[in-house]
Amino acid sequence: MTPLPENHPPIAPRRIGVLLMNLGTPDAPETGPVRRYLKQFLSDRRVVEIPPFIWQPILRLFVLTTRPAKSAHAYAQIWTDQGSPLSVVTRDQAAAVQAAMGDTVLVDWAMRYGNPSIEDRLSAMKAAGCDRILIAPLYPQYSGATTGTGFDEVARVLGKMRWQPALRTLPAYHDDPAYIAALKTSVEEGLKGLSFAPDAILASFHSMPERTLHLGDPYHCHCRKTARLLSEALGREVMVSFQSKLGRAKWLEPATDATLADLPGKGIKRLAVIAPGFSADNLETLEEVALRGQETFKEAGGSDFAYLPCLNASATGIQMLQTLLSRELAGWLPAQ
């Protein structure tokens, strides 16, 4: 091999990279960091499709003057000594996938909003020699407001690079057999650990404005298919609801909070809730469902309530991710 010229900049050995990508979280459960996070999140045109000249005054004058304090209080209910649960779990997922896949790839993680940023981690991976990178959004169901905006940010970062790495992207895996099997195992293990037999299982997905469905976003259909396939795998019905509505527009229904308030009156007194639209537990699952949702259900007459955790960094979840990622890396990884 011909040696580099004496004054040539150092070149890192060529590597293959995998970047796990999730939504984001504030840096701390305090009003200031939450306000910065919400400003970035709610200024994304993929998230709020209202024209900016209408939305930005509402966001700055009303939303960002009231919501951060409420959200900070909610985050404080679920914050850990290691930080935000979403960050902690996503970091643990990256470390576990790295251990499972070995030195053949460099596995990193980033958030669409907040830290570590996609720009920071892509730049670091490029500097580490990654000339081929698989971008892996950890959203089983595709939505323009999650997967789509993540890819937008990746494209923006690449647009600033003179020497761009080759990229692949992980497709939505809402109906992938490996994902459905992992959900089945996780739910069955969770049910075994309960002190009661639930009358029903409710799958709560993050909601989206209903208009996104009519504009062609497949998210609603993906959620419904995930629930149907999981129901078939479990051999019992899995009900569906949608949570986290924002604003006055019509959102996907039925709403989780309304469903939880209605079920006891329909004879469902013991309930298990899952959140298969999330790869990692976060504010929406731990505070909105596990805490406030349980309160709503029991105040309506329910007797027993259990929230079953997301796949997170469980052995089942990591095996599933390794299966999906290895499939997309075919042709890049050395032959076994």
HELIX and SHEET records of a PDB file:
HELIX    1   1 THR A   31  LEU A   42  1                                  12    
HELIX    2   2 PRO A   52  ILE A   58  1                                   7    
HELIX    3   3 LEU A   59  VAL A   63  3                                   5    
HELIX    4   4 LEU A   64  ILE A   78  1                                  15    
HELIX    5   5 PRO A   85  MET A  101  1                                  17    
HELIX    6   6 GLY A  102  THR A  104  5                                   3    
HELIX    7   7 ILE A  118  ALA A  127  1                                  10    
HELIX    8   8 GLY A  144  GLY A  148  3                                   5    
HELIX    9   9 THR A  149  LEU A  158  1                                  10    
HELIX   10  10 PRO A  177  LYS A  192  1                                  16    
HELIX   11  11 GLU A  210  HIS A  214  1                                   5    
HELIX   12  12 TYR A  219  LEU A  234  1                                  16    
HELIX   13  13 THR A  256  ASP A  262  1                                   7    
HELIX   14  14 LEU A  263  LYS A  266  5                                   4    
HELIX   15  15 LEU A  283  LEU A  283  1                                   1    
HELIX   16  16 GLU A  284  GLY A  293  3                                  10    
HELIX   17  17 GLN A  294  GLU A  299  1                                   6    
HELIX   18  18 ALA A  315  GLU A  328  1                                  14    
SHEET    1   A 4 VAL A 105  GLY A 114  0                                        
SHEET    2   A 4 ARG A  15  THR A  25  1                                        
SHEET    3   A 4 CYS A 130  PRO A 137  1                                        
SHEET    4   A 4 ALA A 166  THR A 169  1                                        
SHEET    1   B 4 VAL A 238  GLN A 243  0                                        
SHEET    2   B 4 ALA A 200  HIS A 206  1                                        
SHEET    3   B 4 ARG A 270  ILE A 274  1                                        
SHEET    4   B 4 ASP A 304  TYR A 307  1                                        
END                                                                             
